[in-house]
Each structure stands twice: as C-alpha cells, then as structure tokens.
Amino acid sequence: MTPNAAPASAGPSRRSFLASTAVAAAAVAGGMPLLTACGGSDSGSGGGTTSGKDAKKLLPSYVANSVVTPDIPAKNGSAVGFTSPLDLAGLKTSVPKKLGKGGKVTIMSPFWGSPPKQDNPYYQGMNDLIGVDVVWQNQDGNTYEQKLGAVLASSSVPDVVVIPGWNMGGKIPSAITGKFADLGPHLSGDKVKEYPNLAAIPTDAWQRCIFGGKLRGLPMPAPYVTNIVPFYRKDIFDKEGYEVPRSADEFAALAKDITNARAKRWACLDMKWTAFNIFGVLSGSEKPLGWNLVDGKLIYRVETQEYLEALEWTRKLFAAGYVHPDAKLGKSAQTDSGPKFASGEFLIYNDDISQWYSRTAEQAVQNPDFKISGMDVFGHDGGTPTLWATQPANIFAFVSKKAPESVVRDVLAVANVTAAPYGTKEYMLTNYGVEGTHYTVKNGVPVKNDRGNNEVINAYVMVASPVSTTLAHPDFPDTARAQVEWQQRMGAATRKSSFYGMQIAEPSRYTNLSNDFEQLEDDIVRGHKKISDMQQAVSDWKSKGGDRLRDWYKKLLDENGPAAG
C-alpha cells in the first residue's frame, strides 16, 4: 500500500508531499500538556494564544479507536508500520450510517497536479458514502497564497476553505477569526463523540485548531519527527563503494568523489533543508517554532550561528559544482528529481519521506536494480544531531461563518469519513478510490491504475485526516520497515522547542517581518548574495520590529510557560 505522507514542515515538501499517489494524514498519538492560561484576541490584530483552562474548555475529548495492530509499533514519535497485507474482505466499518443529509458543500483547497473533473467516480463514490454533495474548488498549490488572500478579502467565501500553515502570513490569521465559524458547539468536550473518527484525533492536533479563542479548524495531524529525508541511490553507492557520510565534512568529500560534470553526474540537489537539520536550526515555516528559549534568552532562528553555518555549508556545495545544474536554476526538486535521480544524474536529494515509497514503486518494473534509501541525519561535527519536532498539525480546514447549521453538520460528516483509520472501508475509499475503477487487488495488495493515480489525490484528505501515523507497504515491506526505523532513530534525537503545539497569532504589525528571509537564503546558497547580506538583513529585522516581537513572545512565554519536553 502507498504511504501516509506526513504534512510538510518545510521546503520541498510544501509542494510535493501531496503529489504522491495516495496521501493520508499522519499524527502522533497522545496529547500535549495544556499550558497555563493566556487569552486570545478575537480580532487577530493584537495576537496571542489560548491555552490552559481556557483551551481545555474548547478541546474535544480524546477517544482512541485503533482498528488494526501494526507489524512495527511506534517508538520515539515514529509512525507505526504495516508490512503484511490487510484482510481486504474483513475491513472494519467506522461510520455505520451516513451522517450527511444530502446537502451541497463547496470546498476550496490547494491542489498539486491537474484536478480531475467534478463528476469523476472517486468524487461520486465518496459523496455517496458520506451523504453529502461535495463540490471542489481546487486551486494551484504553488500559487495558493495569492488566491487565498483574494478570496478571504471578498464577501464570497466557500463553505470550507483549507489553509496550510505556511500560507498563514499577512492578514490571513485575522481573516480566519473574522470569516470562519466556531466549531466548539459541535466538537468541544464529549460533543465530538457524535463523530468517533474526529474524537480519535489527539489533543495536541486540536490545540493547534484554536484561533482567536475559538475552536475553528479541522486538523490534518502531522508527525513528530522531521519529514525531510536525505535520500540516496543505495544501489549505486554499493556498486561504487561510496560510504554514507556521518559529518558535514564527510558529505562534502563524498560529493567531490561523486561529481563528474563531463559524465553528467552530480552529487546532489539543493541540500539546504538537510543542512538546517544537521546544524540544528529551528524550523522556519511553522510559526512559532522558529523561536526558542536558550539560557533564559528568547532567540529567533535567523540570529543563530548554526543558521549561518548551514547556509555557508550549502553555498560551498553549489560553489564547488557538486549540485545538479537544475537546482542552480532554482527548479523545483519535485518537478525534476524523479527521472534524473533514476537515471543517476545525481545521487542525493532531500524531500518528504513519502518519496521513499513512491520512487521505489515507480522504478520497480523498469529498473529492478534501483534502490533508494535515506541517510540518517548526522550532526555537522559527526556527533548526534539536534532535531526539532514539527508541529502536531499544520494544515486546517475552516467552515464559513455564513454557513447554515445544516452545512456545518454536513462538513463534519465529511470529516468523520476522511478521518477514518487505516484498516477501515472508509480509509480504503478515501485513499484508494473504487475497486476495479481506481485500483485492483494483486496478491492481497491494492494497486492503483493510471486513473487512480490521476483522480484519488489531493482532495478529501485535506478536510481532516486520521490520527494514526501509518506507513503501510505490504507490496514493499522493506520500504515500510526502513521508513519507520529511520523515524525511530531520528525521533531519539528530536526535542520540542519552547512553543511546540501552540497556535499563535502574531500581532498584525509583525506578520510580514520575516517574509524575505527564505528568498535571501536561496540567493545566498546559489552565490547571488553573501552571508554578510543575511547578517545585515537580521540586523534590519531586529531594528524594524524583531526585538519588539521578541519581547512580545517573551511575555507570552512568561504567561504560558514553555512546552513540556
């Protein structure tokens, strides 16, 4: 079976994790300890967070509903793994009756790829199962932020709008509190038990759904462990006698050995996101994880020496000619990595963990010697790395404040089906489509056909997703085992930053303050700008509001206390 790709925390996975053939959510079971009280501003302009007793009143009760015992149990925040085929004839039913009342629900969501026609058999099958007529308004995921801003600024908002955390810049947070409904009356406390699959989503994911002092979002839970894996061609490594590096210097030396531009072979693509991990840099795309309390002082990621060292290391890889020319031009790794990685034009790249399976599956027939594996993230000096936990949810679906009660209930009926766990009929339809139309069963394993790969993607899983972190590949059991064991090893080196699990709206005057850093990072590693340009940008950031924002975060931390762990 195909993977449950974890929602992305950064970089290439923003655009790529939903492009794999069957995407479902991943989340870590268990709740985050609730923090002491701090009120949230309903206007969004002053910012804040809601936690402690205030949050506890809003959060849904947690009721586990594990259906299938995994072959590989979770450890250190990893996924659970399944290497054996499911008994497809014995799948459980998690939604015994239709909760939808036949109404129409419009959903605007980012989509990576070419959206299928509205009347396709997958959409029809899902709508029949749920009892709701879902009409999709899919938008290009690569330009979603611009479209989102325009829609939320208008008076016409769809019934449901999906918003990834990385698109919550500018005025989006205040628009969330102004445009979207409070779902607390339907989901807070034991009310969620009417929707058992939503009740099985852990508390820390729901904590992230509190905006402006109300429970407004439906979550796509995310894994605890980083989803960015440094992949490499293990078959070529074995043939050439290359050893997997264990330090930043060893990686650079290996890159030199691999690269032969005349032979059209380069070592890697842009390794910036791996560099951030090996140098222990705080997350940049999941606010507020870029902040952390260090020796009593609150530090933002761009102020750290590790941040500059990561950029400099990546810049040297580009400058030495070890990086494939496509990456020098800034082309998307997801767009170009497949065929050129398979042909051996480059041997290393970083992307979402779902690529472990998708690359294996696509090459299994045409290139049986092909073997992809993932390097363990190493500390830059050869020691144990410092990895930072990703947020427990970072993609959310919101219901319009103008939606009538009947539409709200129909949306929750949709979410209760899409959040069905692995091992259920609802999970199979959500992630594989209609048997015979979208997939066939071979040796007990569902295998998608071309129609399944084109239609059963990017849609219903965006409304809400199941609790379980599941990596299930009975067709490639070694891949499932390798993924889970990689997560277990990386999870042992993972820690929580001070703001882990909090949903924080920054004061509107600061929301665009850090917008230019990502482009500057890319310019520096490609040699268009210098490290000194970043140092100047950080100095400007401090004087233009960064230091005042630090004071604001420090006050928030003093009132709430840091995340446990």
Buried (B, 14 or more C-beta within 10 A) or exposed (E): BBBBBBBBBBBBBBBBBBBBBBBBBBBBBBBBEBBEBBBBBBEBBBBBBBBBEBBBEBBBBBBEBBBBEBBBEBBBBBBBBBBEBBEBEEBBEBBEEBBBEEBEBBBBBBBBBEBBEEEBBBBEBBBEBBBBBBBBBBBBBEEBBEBBBEBBEEEEBBBBBBBBBBBBBBBBBBBBBBBBBBBBEBBBEEBBEBBBBBBBBBBBBBBBBBBBBBBBBBBBBBBBBBBBBBBBBBBBBEEEEBEBBBBBEBBBEBBEEBBEEEEEBBBBBBBBBBBBBBBBBBBBBBBBBBBBBEEEEBBBBBBBEBBBBBBBBBBBBBEEBBBBEBBBEEBBBBEBBBEBBBEBBBBBBBBBBBBBBBBBBBBEEEEEEBBBBBBBBBBBEEEEBBBBBBBBBBBBBBBBEEBEEEBBBBBBBBBBBBBBBBBBBBBBBBBBBBBEBBBEBEEEBBBBEEBBBBBBBBBBBBBBBBBBBBBBBBBBBEBBBBBBBBBBBBBBBBEBBBBBBBBBBBBBBBBEBBEEBBEBBBBBBBEEBEEEEBEEBBEEBBEEBBEBBBEBBBEBBEBBBBBEE
